[in-house]
Amino acid sequence: MGLRDLAMLAFLAMLWSASFTLIKIAVDTIPPATIVAGRLTVAAVLLLAWLKWRGETLVPPPRARSA
């Protein structure tokens, strides 16, 4: 495991720990369903932006689906 891998692992751990802390704080003021909807929306937008950046589509080409 190289330095880059360790840095990515540390970043991921930081994101996950921050997520749990922020959810604990947010649940006191925002309904849980609203939090879930917001997180799913952010994730969908980021996924679509990443796919667009890579020049890919969400649906595979027809020949890949028929196999």
PyMOL CGO cylinders between C-alpha atoms (Angstrom):
from pymol import cmd
from pymol.cgo import CYLINDER

trace = [
    CYLINDER, 0.00, 0.00, 0.00, 1.58, 3.23, -1.17, 0.3, 1, 1, 1, 1, 1, 1,
    CYLINDER, 1.58, 3.23, -1.17, 1.40, 6.73, 0.20, 0.3, 1, 1, 1, 1, 1, 1,
    CYLINDER, 1.40, 6.73, 0.20, -1.37, 7.66, -2.24, 0.3, 1, 1, 1, 1, 1, 1,
    CYLINDER, -1.37, 7.66, -2.24, -3.48, 4.71, -1.05, 0.3, 1, 1, 1, 1, 1, 1,
    CYLINDER, -3.48, 4.71, -1.05, -3.00, 5.68, 2.58, 0.3, 1, 1, 1, 1, 1, 1,
    CYLINDER, -3.00, 5.68, 2.58, -3.92, 9.29, 1.85, 0.3, 1, 1, 1, 1, 1, 1,
    CYLINDER, -3.92, 9.29, 1.85, -7.09, 8.18, 0.03, 0.3, 1, 1, 1, 1, 1, 1,
    CYLINDER, -7.09, 8.18, 0.03, -8.00, 5.87, 2.92, 0.3, 1, 1, 1, 1, 1, 1,
    CYLINDER, -8.00, 5.87, 2.92, -7.48, 8.67, 5.45, 0.3, 1, 1, 1, 1, 1, 1,
    CYLINDER, -7.48, 8.67, 5.45, -9.61, 11.02, 3.34, 0.3, 1, 1, 1, 1, 1, 1,
    CYLINDER, -9.61, 11.02, 3.34, -12.40, 8.44, 3.10, 0.3, 1, 1, 1, 1, 1, 1,
    CYLINDER, -12.40, 8.44, 3.10, -12.30, 7.83, 6.86, 0.3, 1, 1, 1, 1, 1, 1,
    CYLINDER, -12.30, 7.83, 6.86, -12.52, 11.58, 7.45, 0.3, 1, 1, 1, 1, 1, 1,
    CYLINDER, -12.52, 11.58, 7.45, -15.53, 11.87, 5.13, 0.3, 1, 1, 1, 1, 1, 1,
    CYLINDER, -15.53, 11.87, 5.13, -17.35, 8.99, 6.81, 0.3, 1, 1, 1, 1, 1, 1,
    CYLINDER, -17.35, 8.99, 6.81, -16.70, 10.25, 10.34, 0.3, 1, 1, 1, 1, 1, 1,
    CYLINDER, -16.70, 10.25, 10.34, -17.82, 13.77, 9.39, 0.3, 1, 1, 1, 1, 1, 1,
    CYLINDER, -17.82, 13.77, 9.39, -20.95, 12.32, 7.82, 0.3, 1, 1, 1, 1, 1, 1,
    CYLINDER, -20.95, 12.32, 7.82, -22.04, 10.60, 11.04, 0.3, 1, 1, 1, 1, 1, 1,
    CYLINDER, -22.04, 10.60, 11.04, -21.33, 13.72, 13.11, 0.3, 1, 1, 1, 1, 1, 1,
    CYLINDER, -21.33, 13.72, 13.11, -23.23, 16.01, 10.76, 0.3, 1, 1, 1, 1, 1, 1,
    CYLINDER, -23.23, 16.01, 10.76, -26.19, 13.63, 10.57, 0.3, 1, 1, 1, 1, 1, 1,
    CYLINDER, -26.19, 13.63, 10.57, -26.39, 13.53, 14.37, 0.3, 1, 1, 1, 1, 1, 1,
    CYLINDER, -26.39, 13.53, 14.37, -26.55, 17.33, 14.44, 0.3, 1, 1, 1, 1, 1, 1,
    CYLINDER, -26.55, 17.33, 14.44, -28.91, 17.64, 11.46, 0.3, 1, 1, 1, 1, 1, 1,
    CYLINDER, -28.91, 17.64, 11.46, -31.51, 15.16, 12.76, 0.3, 1, 1, 1, 1, 1, 1,
    CYLINDER, -31.51, 15.16, 12.76, -32.29, 17.55, 15.60, 0.3, 1, 1, 1, 1, 1, 1,
    CYLINDER, -32.29, 17.55, 15.60, -33.39, 20.29, 13.18, 0.3, 1, 1, 1, 1, 1, 1,
    CYLINDER, -33.39, 20.29, 13.18, -34.22, 18.62, 9.83, 0.3, 1, 1, 1, 1, 1, 1,
    CYLINDER, -34.22, 18.62, 9.83, -36.58, 15.65, 9.31, 0.3, 1, 1, 1, 1, 1, 1,
    CYLINDER, -36.58, 15.65, 9.31, -34.74, 12.42, 8.41, 0.3, 1, 1, 1, 1, 1, 1,
    CYLINDER, -34.74, 12.42, 8.41, -36.57, 12.04, 5.08, 0.3, 1, 1, 1, 1, 1, 1,
    CYLINDER, -36.57, 12.04, 5.08, -35.34, 15.49, 4.00, 0.3, 1, 1, 1, 1, 1, 1,
    CYLINDER, -35.34, 15.49, 4.00, -31.77, 14.56, 4.92, 0.3, 1, 1, 1, 1, 1, 1,
    CYLINDER, -31.77, 14.56, 4.92, -31.99, 11.34, 2.88, 0.3, 1, 1, 1, 1, 1, 1,
    CYLINDER, -31.99, 11.34, 2.88, -33.47, 13.18, -0.11, 0.3, 1, 1, 1, 1, 1, 1,
    CYLINDER, -33.47, 13.18, -0.11, -30.72, 15.79, 0.04, 0.3, 1, 1, 1, 1, 1, 1,
    CYLINDER, -30.72, 15.79, 0.04, -27.93, 13.22, 0.27, 0.3, 1, 1, 1, 1, 1, 1,
    CYLINDER, -27.93, 13.22, 0.27, -29.36, 11.19, -2.62, 0.3, 1, 1, 1, 1, 1, 1,
    CYLINDER, -29.36, 11.19, -2.62, -29.70, 14.32, -4.75, 0.3, 1, 1, 1, 1, 1, 1,
    CYLINDER, -29.70, 14.32, -4.75, -26.11, 15.36, -4.09, 0.3, 1, 1, 1, 1, 1, 1,
    CYLINDER, -26.11, 15.36, -4.09, -24.87, 11.83, -4.85, 0.3, 1, 1, 1, 1, 1, 1,
    CYLINDER, -24.87, 11.83, -4.85, -26.85, 11.65, -8.11, 0.3, 1, 1, 1, 1, 1, 1,
    CYLINDER, -26.85, 11.65, -8.11, -25.57, 15.03, -9.30, 0.3, 1, 1, 1, 1, 1, 1,
    CYLINDER, -25.57, 15.03, -9.30, -21.98, 14.07, -8.49, 0.3, 1, 1, 1, 1, 1, 1,
    CYLINDER, -21.98, 14.07, -8.49, -22.35, 10.70, -10.25, 0.3, 1, 1, 1, 1, 1, 1,
    CYLINDER, -22.35, 10.70, -10.25, -23.81, 12.27, -13.37, 0.3, 1, 1, 1, 1, 1, 1,
    CYLINDER, -23.81, 12.27, -13.37, -21.09, 14.96, -13.42, 0.3, 1, 1, 1, 1, 1, 1,
    CYLINDER, -21.09, 14.96, -13.42, -18.40, 12.27, -13.07, 0.3, 1, 1, 1, 1, 1, 1,
    CYLINDER, -18.40, 12.27, -13.07, -19.93, 10.22, -15.89, 0.3, 1, 1, 1, 1, 1, 1,
    CYLINDER, -19.93, 10.22, -15.89, -20.12, 13.30, -18.13, 0.3, 1, 1, 1, 1, 1, 1,
    CYLINDER, -20.12, 13.30, -18.13, -16.49, 14.18, -17.34, 0.3, 1, 1, 1, 1, 1, 1,
    CYLINDER, -16.49, 14.18, -17.34, -15.42, 10.65, -18.33, 0.3, 1, 1, 1, 1, 1, 1,
    CYLINDER, -15.42, 10.65, -18.33, -17.56, 10.74, -21.48, 0.3, 1, 1, 1, 1, 1, 1,
    CYLINDER, -17.56, 10.74, -21.48, -19.70, 7.78, -20.39, 0.3, 1, 1, 1, 1, 1, 1,
    CYLINDER, -19.70, 7.78, -20.39, -23.43, 7.26, -20.17, 0.3, 1, 1, 1, 1, 1, 1,
    CYLINDER, -23.43, 7.26, -20.17, -25.56, 5.72, -17.47, 0.3, 1, 1, 1, 1, 1, 1,
    CYLINDER, -25.56, 5.72, -17.47, -27.07, 3.20, -19.93, 0.3, 1, 1, 1, 1, 1, 1,
    CYLINDER, -27.07, 3.20, -19.93, -24.65, 0.79, -21.61, 0.3, 1, 1, 1, 1, 1, 1,
    CYLINDER, -24.65, 0.79, -21.61, -24.63, 0.42, -25.41, 0.3, 1, 1, 1, 1, 1, 1,
    CYLINDER, -24.63, 0.42, -25.41, -27.30, -1.96, -26.83, 0.3, 1, 1, 1, 1, 1, 1,
    CYLINDER, -27.30, -1.96, -26.83, -24.84, -4.76, -27.67, 0.3, 1, 1, 1, 1, 1, 1,
    CYLINDER, -24.84, -4.76, -27.67, -23.64, -4.87, -24.04, 0.3, 1, 1, 1, 1, 1, 1,
    CYLINDER, -23.64, -4.87, -24.04, -27.22, -5.14, -22.73, 0.3, 1, 1, 1, 1, 1, 1,
    CYLINDER, -27.22, -5.14, -22.73, -28.19, -8.06, -24.98, 0.3, 1, 1, 1, 1, 1, 1,
    CYLINDER, -28.19, -8.06, -24.98, -25.36, -10.33, -23.81, 0.3, 1, 1, 1, 1, 1, 1,
]
cmd.load_cgo(trace, "trace")
